Amino acid sequence: MALSPDDVLSMIPWLVQEKAEQDRRNRNRRRKGKIFDEKPEEGLYRVRFREKAGDEPAFDSPWLPTKALSAGGVRIQCEPTIGQWVEVVSESGDITDGWIEMSDFHEGRPRPHNVNGELATDISDGLFRSVLDKGGNETVSQQSRRVTIANQEKTSAGSREHDTDGDVIFNTGGVVRFN
């Protein structure tokens, strides 16, 4: 915020300009837009926004990173694709300081599972699907020709079920039972 002018008559246009800047920053604290460009090797994306009225022309973000799910030794990479709707968050209201949040579900992109408290993963509209239920049981469905399960010496959390049309390769170092 710039220093205000000393005389009252100069303060009025200054206040109008400051109010407009505050409004612009408030609009930019959280905005929805669509991914239109990507640099996947760098983890950077550009987002195209429209004003809420929809009659204003689109404007584009600079290159922005995505917010990652990461804590301790767990890192999950799940980044947007071109055409996907996302939210951009900027605490300062300046989009150049922002980052891309995860997207939400909507009619064109429904939730992959209809039960809460379970972890459901759906990749490429069902090409790979995994559901981990509350009891620790995992169901995996895959439409590709090959499934590899490696480094599972012992599974004590429950059962694991795989549905596939192709080969299944188990590198478990343990016992594999077929029913």
C-alpha positions in Angstrom: 0.0 0.0 0.0 1.5 3.3 -1.1 1.6 6.3 1.2 -1.5 8.5 1.0 -1.4 12.0 -0.3 -1.2 14.9 2.1 -4.2 16.9 0.9 -7.9 15.8 1.0 -8.7 16.4 -2.7 -5.8 14.1 -3.7 -6.9 11.5 -1.2 -10.2 10.7 -3.0 -8.7 9.3 -6.3 -6.0 7.6 -4.2 -8.7 5.9 -2.0 -10.6 4.8 -5.1 -7.4 3.3 -6.6 -6.6 1.5 -3.3 -10.1 0.1 -3.0 -9.9 -1.2 -6.6 -6.5 -2.9 -5.8 -7.9 -4.5 -2.7 -10.9 -5.8 -4.6 -8.6 -7.2 -7.3 -6.5 -9.0 -4.7 -9.5 -10.4 -2.9 -10.9 -11.8 -6.2 -7.5 -13.5 -6.7 -7.1 -15.1 -3.3 -9.1 -18.2 -4.6 -10.1 -18.6 -8.3 -11.3 -21.4 -10.5 -9.9 -22.0 -13.9 -9.0 -24.6 -16.5 -5.5 -26.0 -17.1 -4.4 -25.0 -20.7 -0.6 -25.5 -20.7 1.8 -27.7 -18.9 5.5 -28.4 -18.2 5.1 -31.8 -16.5 8.8 -32.4 -16.2 9.0 -29.2 -14.0 5.6 -29.7 -12.3 4.4 -26.3 -13.6 1.0 -25.5 -15.2 -0.8 -22.5 -16.5 -4.5 -21.8 -15.8 -7.0 -19.8 -17.8 -9.6 -17.8 -15.8 -12.8 -16.1 -16.7 -14.6 -13.4 -14.7 -17.7 -14.7 -12.8 -20.0 -12.8 -15.2 -18.5 -14.8 -18.0 -18.6 -11.9 -20.5 -15.1 -10.6 -19.6 -12.3 -12.0 -21.7 -10.2 -14.8 -20.2 -6.8 -14.1 -18.6 -4.0 -16.6 -18.0 -1.9 -17.3 -15.0 1.9 -17.4 -15.0 3.5 -20.9 -14.6 2.3 -22.2 -11.2 3.2 -25.3 -9.1 0.7 -27.7 -7.7 0.1 -28.3 -4.0 1.3 -31.8 -3.2 0.0 -34.4 -0.7 3.2 -35.0 1.3 4.0 -35.7 4.9 6.9 -37.6 6.5 8.0 -40.4 4.1 4.7 -40.4 2.1 4.7 -38.4 -1.1 1.7 -38.6 -3.5 2.1 -37.2 -7.0 -1.3 -36.4 -8.5 -1.0 -33.5 -10.9 -3.7 -32.0 -13.2 -4.0 -32.5 -16.9 -4.9 -30.1 -19.7 -8.6 -29.3 -19.7 -9.1 -30.0 -16.0 -10.8 -27.5 -13.7 -8.7 -26.5 -10.7 -8.6 -23.9 -8.0 -5.7 -21.5 -7.7 -4.9 -20.1 -4.2 -2.9 -17.0 -3.4 -2.7 -15.8 0.2 -1.5 -12.3 -0.9 -4.1 -12.1 -3.8 -1.3 -11.8 -6.3 -1.6 -14.8 -8.7 2.2 -14.9 -9.3 2.5 -16.0 -5.6 -0.2 -18.7 -6.0 -0.3 -22.5 -6.3 -2.8 -24.9 -7.8 -5.0 -26.8 -5.4 -6.6 -30.1 -6.1 -9.7 -30.1 -8.3 -13.2 -31.0 -7.1 -15.7 -33.5 -8.4 -18.5 -32.4 -10.6 -21.0 -33.9 -13.1 -18.3 -34.3 -15.8 -15.8 -35.8 -13.3 -17.7 -37.8 -10.6 -16.3 -39.3 -7.5 -14.6 -42.6 -8.1 -16.3 -44.4 -5.2 -19.6 -43.9 -3.3 -18.4 -44.9 0.2 -16.7 -42.5 2.6 -13.8 -43.6 4.9 -12.3 -45.7 2.1 -9.4 -44.9 -0.2 -10.5 -45.1 -3.9 -8.1 -44.5 -6.8 -9.3 -44.3 -10.3 -6.8 -43.6 -13.1 -7.8 -42.8 -16.7 -11.5 -43.3 -16.2 -11.2 -46.9 -14.9 -8.1 -48.1 -16.8 -6.7 -48.7 -13.3 -8.9 -48.8 -10.2 -8.0 -49.5 -6.5 -10.3 -49.5 -3.4 -8.8 -49.9 0.1 -11.7 -50.5 2.5 -12.0 -49.9 6.2 -10.9 -53.5 7.0 -7.6 -53.2 5.1 -8.8 -55.2 2.1 -7.7 -53.9 -1.3 -9.5 -54.6 -4.6 -7.6 -53.7 -7.7 -9.1 -53.7 -11.2 -6.9 -53.2 -14.2 -7.7 -53.2 -17.9 -4.1 -53.5 -19.1 -2.3 -56.7 -20.0 0.2 -56.9 -17.1 0.1 -56.5 -13.3 3.2 -56.7 -11.2 3.1 -57.0 -7.5 6.5 -56.6 -5.9 8.1 -56.6 -2.4 5.2 -58.0 -0.5 6.8 -60.5 1.8 3.9 -60.5 4.2 0.4 -59.1 4.0 -1.2 -58.9 7.5 -3.7 -56.1 6.9 -6.2 -58.2 5.1 -6.8 -59.6 1.6 -5.8 -58.4 -1.8 -7.9 -59.1 -4.9 -6.9 -58.4 -8.4 -9.1 -58.5 -11.5 -7.3 -58.4 -14.8 -7.6 -59.8 -18.3 -3.8 -60.2 -18.7 -0.8 -61.8 -17.0 -0.3 -61.4 -13.2 3.3 -61.5 -12.0 3.9 -61.9 -8.2 7.3 -61.0 -6.8 6.4 -61.6 -3.2 9.0 -63.9 -1.9 6.2 -65.7 -0.1 3.2 -67.9 -0.7 0.6 -67.1 -3.4 -2.7 -69.0 -3.1 -5.2 -69.2 -5.9 -8.9 -70.0 -5.1 
